Amino acid sequence: MDSIHNLFYGFSIALEPLNLFYCFLGVFIGTLVGVLPGIGPGATMSLLLPFTYHLRPVSSIIMLSGIFMGANYGGSTTSILVNIPGEASSVVTCFDGYMMAKQGRAGPALGISAFGSFIAGTISIFGLVFFAPPLANVALELGPAEYVSLVVLSFTILVYVGRGSMLKALMMASLGLILGCVGLDFLTGKTRFVYGMPVLLDGIGLIPMIMGLFGISEILSNVERILETEIYEKRIRGLLPSRADWGKSIKPILRGTGVGFFLGIIPGIGGIIPTFIDYALEKKISKHPEKFGTGMIEGVAGPESTNNAACQATFIPLFSLGIPPSAVMAIMMGALMIHGLQPSPMMIKKSPDLFWGVVSSMYIANGMLLILNLPLIPLWVRILKVPYSILFPLISLFCMIGTYSMNNNIADVIVMILFGIVGYLLRKFHYEAAPLIMAFVLGPILEVAFRQSLTLSHGNPIVFIQRPVSACFLIVAVFILVLPIFFRRRAHALE
Amino acid sequence: MDPLGKCSCLFFFLLAVYVSIESYRIGLGTLFHAEAGLFPFILGVVLGVLSAICFFTRKIPLGEAFRKTGEIVKGWKIRNSLLVIVMLLGYALLVEKLGFLLCTFGLVFSLFTIAEPKKIRIALVTATFSTLISYVIFQIVLKAHLPRGAFL
């Protein structure tokens, strides 16, 4: 019952005219971003972070959440109409969505995607309401040692499910933690890796780094070959799915919601993996698995619902544990820290207006997205036709001005460009930036917990194994690290 | 084989050694009274171990890895990307001297012509509109205090 009362309290905050406006602005910009291939939700959120300085913390997070949710919704439009995912978690929608469009069923594909996302989002928000506060209460029992082990476990899961090499992902996480050490040591006041540069005294700026790694590096990659895309040109008819379409889609939507929600909670999983798992599940369950990839509506309804459910669920570890489960949530965490809020298990109790306001606004955003996505599809199709040669100068300009406007300091802009080059080189050498960003954001918190653990245990490093919960987390982390070696040996033995 | 991986792992190993030495110089303290250098030292060691494993699991001689990496790098189509980097750095270095309006116009114009070198008119129109709109949004609406330039 408490959660229901708190939810109503949250609605009283989310329905304030200004917050409604920022919610709408966020979902509109997010959908626009999601529709455009070439700039993802991470880059957009990092672009707009400096502008949220001037907003109240609640309004800022409402807007950023709207962008994140909008990008997930909008990504499906490009997947279906252009066969290019608007953002990474819409990859799976391309398989059947584009085929449906080629068969003249773009309307039902877009429609079921929007409705499925709405249903999944609505159910997931209630999951967020009922799971996050109890999880936060459990997390309050965790001490510094457990926190260190939980962060280590999160990194391990993140690198395990990452697309590339696990070893390289762990190296990126280590590098991110090292970069987090730059600046003044919080305890002793000594400078670390500053070399007399005033701009580094407070550490490397989160916004210049994120904008460089996500925004600038993406531009540098995309500008190598500016491709012409073939866009679905026919008039899109019949956005409302038929009864037969609903009959085929309702169970995949509900299954997708469950898969997305429970996998999205796990730190490190993000939004991409659950969609692949759900697609494989739908194919396995289907009476006609051979037809997947030829335009099956189940292949759109399930993954799109999974995507949106996972999107909502990723807020749970952030708000209840203070651990961002993905790079995008790390940006959200950065936004909270910029406003002087420390994501932690205490955050729900200390800032109930923030948590419940954001949760309620997410429900409102779901409704706005359903209204935006369907009637505005012709607009999104037109925007898709804007050449990248016009888009990327504007995106570059936004990055430059946004970074400069934080502190009116050109050094921040130079840091951003340098990280843009770093991000570009990381892509070229097949390293992922996501573990680096997550580690950078978590690094200072991890260091505090690590040093507290050692102080409390009088310098005994065995404390991480002595405490049972911490030991469990570490055992699971080691198990996950060892698992690929075991599978590889088994595969060799079978050969 | 992965020659790129071999070379990059070597780079990260050298970086890890540097971080460890620098952290040692800052001071490690003890586990009970950790100094500022302890945490980055541990991270440097971890990065060193990981990059060493990565290095030695790539079964390609180092010389051959360097040679193949050179060939791969030569094949990268990075002309446009390099031009963008130069323009962005130029903007950063000049904007406080020449002012926001002039530099922004120049930046958008030059970036557009990287992708579409023949569409000068469109570049001029895009650059003009972008400069004016961004000035209105950032200077007037958001009150961002953009640089006016040393000559104003």
Interface residues (C-beta under 8 A of the other chain):
Chain A: F51 H54 S165 L167 K168 L170 M171 S174 L175 L177 I178 C181 D185 L187 T188 K190 R192 F193 I216 I219 L220 S221 V223 E224 R225 I226 P387 Y388 S389 I390 F392 P393 L394 S396 L397 F398 M400 I401 Y404 S405 N408 I410 V413 I414 I417 G420 I421 Y424 K428 F429 H430 Y431 E447 F450 R451 L454 T455 H458 G459 N460 P461
Chain B: L4 G5 S8 C9 F12 L15 A16 V19 E22 S23 I26 G27 T30 L31 F32 H33 A34 E35 A36 G37 L38 F39 P40 L43 G44 V46 L47 L50 S51 I53 C54 T57 W76 K77 I78 N80 S81 V84 I85 L88 L89 Y91 A92 L93 V95 E96 T104 L107 V108 L111 F112 I114 A115 E116 T126 A127 S130 S134 F138 L142 A144 H145 L146 P147
